[in-house]
Amino acid sequence: MVYLWKISPSSSSKQSASCCRVRPTALNISGFWLCYCYLCLCLHLFASTYSSLRNLEEFCSLPLLSTLWSFISGSMLYAVSAPKPYISSPRSYLFQQRHLVSTRLSVRASLPDNSNGVKVEYTPWLIVGLGNPGNKYHGTRHNVGFEMIDQIARAEGVVMNTIQSKALIGIGCIKDVPILLAKPQAYMNFSGESVGPLAAHYQVPLRHIILIYDEMSLPNGVVRLQPKGGHGHHNGVKNVIDHLDGCREFPRLCIGIGNPPGTMDMRAFLLQKFSSTEREQIDAALEQANEAVRTLVLNGFNRSITRFNLGQKYKYNKV
């Protein structure tokens, strides 16, 4: 007769589930090995019916068989030489592994404009003036759009020295708001070939595209700023709308040049230069329009724009 260690679950609810009570018991050696082999065979046959290790783990976690599995998988019996009444019964390392899934937390937030110490990212504005390229058309009525771009460039310190998408462009800013000034070089009737690609390349939304052009339905020197509108039989504006997929919901700054006198041909009138009096009115209108563009870029269409349009409407007709 020999003394072996028989391991049984602890009855104390305060102890860990991995702890077992130890007490010596006398067993017959031959009977022990017979039971040992029989249990091994039973576990092997039962485990073969499970197709995954997880099922085997669930099976071995049953209260009755948990101690037996720990007893067999350890390949040996643990003798206790210390006076402590409890020992740890280690589980198989296979069951200690867990599939850990790495998680990444992505935090996105929009920052308010009044955040202290935070630089707000603004959407750029595309400001396009319509006209015809070349010295031949410089100073003509049909080129006031180009003159307005030159006025903004001087006021904001923007250098127009880059060719992109068939347009002469300059990149700058009004205070902290980025702006892209453009003068299409494909002649008036093909201005959309520049506006469409530039808006797509710089990802400028329609509400941030300002189109500046001459308008015969307005008196000379009168300016009107609108959030949207049609082409008004203006071939350049019509071509821009076509290249914006027919969308008309973009701001436009119309600079009045008046109607041709008498029976004068419209084309000849458009390609004619201003008289001295008309020139003074246009120069004053460009300065006023520059302030209106600044207000629009910084604050959008607000009451200041409404007052501006009202003042322009009655500029030469006091009421």
Secondary structure, DSSP 8 states (H G I E B T S, - for coil): -EEEEEEEE---TTS-TTEEEEEEEEE-HHHHHHHHHHHHHHHHHHHTT-SSHHHHHHHHTSHHHHHHHHHHHTSS-----SS-SEEE----GGGG----------------TT-TT-------EEEEE----SGGGTTBGGGHHHHHHHHHHHHHT----EEETTEEEEEEEETTEEEEEEEESS-GGGTHHHHHHHHHHTT--GGGEEEEEEETTS-TT-EEEES----TT-HHHHHHHHHTTT---S-EEEEE-----TT--HHHHHTSB--HHHHHHHHHHHHHHHHHHHHHHHH-S-HHHHHHHHHHHTSSS--
